[in-house]
Amino acid sequence: MKLALRIGGVLIALLGLHWVSEGTGVLAYPQSPLMYLHPMWTYIGLATMVSGGALIWLSQR
């Protein structure tokens, strides 16, 4: 169970990092106008990264 939480947390945190990168314009792959340079995706990505970090933290308890 702990391993599954840790793996899930890492994957969710990486997805959040990708969304932050798209929202800030650091990463433009694929360059679609849907997420590129939209600040909303930065905030959604930050919340997703926090959720992933919480799962990682819970897996270590």
Contacts in CASP RR format, 6 or more apart in sequence:
PFRMAT RR
TARGET T0000
AUTHOR 0000-0000-0000
METHOD contacts of the structure
MODEL  1
MKLALRIGGVLIALLGLHWVSEGTGVLAYPQSPLMYLHPMWTYIGLATMV
SGGALIWLSQR
2 59 0 8 1.000
2 60 0 8 1.000
3 59 0 8 1.000
5 55 0 8 1.000
5 56 0 8 1.000
5 58 0 8 1.000
5 59 0 8 1.000
6 55 0 8 1.000
6 56 0 8 1.000
6 59 0 8 1.000
6 60 0 8 1.000
8 52 0 8 1.000
8 55 0 8 1.000
9 51 0 8 1.000
9 52 0 8 1.000
9 53 0 8 1.000
9 55 0 8 1.000
9 56 0 8 1.000
9 59 0 8 1.000
10 52 0 8 1.000
10 56 0 8 1.000
12 48 0 8 1.000
12 49 0 8 1.000
12 51 0 8 1.000
12 52 0 8 1.000
12 53 0 8 1.000
12 55 0 8 1.000
13 48 0 8 1.000
13 49 0 8 1.000
13 52 0 8 1.000
13 53 0 8 1.000
13 56 0 8 1.000
15 45 0 8 1.000
15 48 0 8 1.000
16 44 0 8 1.000
16 45 0 8 1.000
16 46 0 8 1.000
16 48 0 8 1.000
16 49 0 8 1.000
17 45 0 8 1.000
17 49 0 8 1.000
18 27 0 8 1.000
19 35 0 8 1.000
19 41 0 8 1.000
19 42 0 8 1.000
19 44 0 8 1.000
19 45 0 8 1.000
19 48 0 8 1.000
20 26 0 8 1.000
20 41 0 8 1.000
20 42 0 8 1.000
20 45 0 8 1.000
20 46 0 8 1.000
20 49 0 8 1.000
21 27 0 8 1.000
22 28 0 8 1.000
22 35 0 8 1.000
22 36 0 8 1.000
22 38 0 8 1.000
22 41 0 8 1.000
23 35 0 8 1.000
23 36 0 8 1.000
23 37 0 8 1.000
23 38 0 8 1.000
23 39 0 8 1.000
23 40 0 8 1.000
23 41 0 8 1.000
23 42 0 8 1.000
24 37 0 8 1.000
24 42 0 8 1.000
25 36 0 8 1.000
25 37 0 8 1.000
28 36 0 8 1.000
35 41 0 8 1.000
END
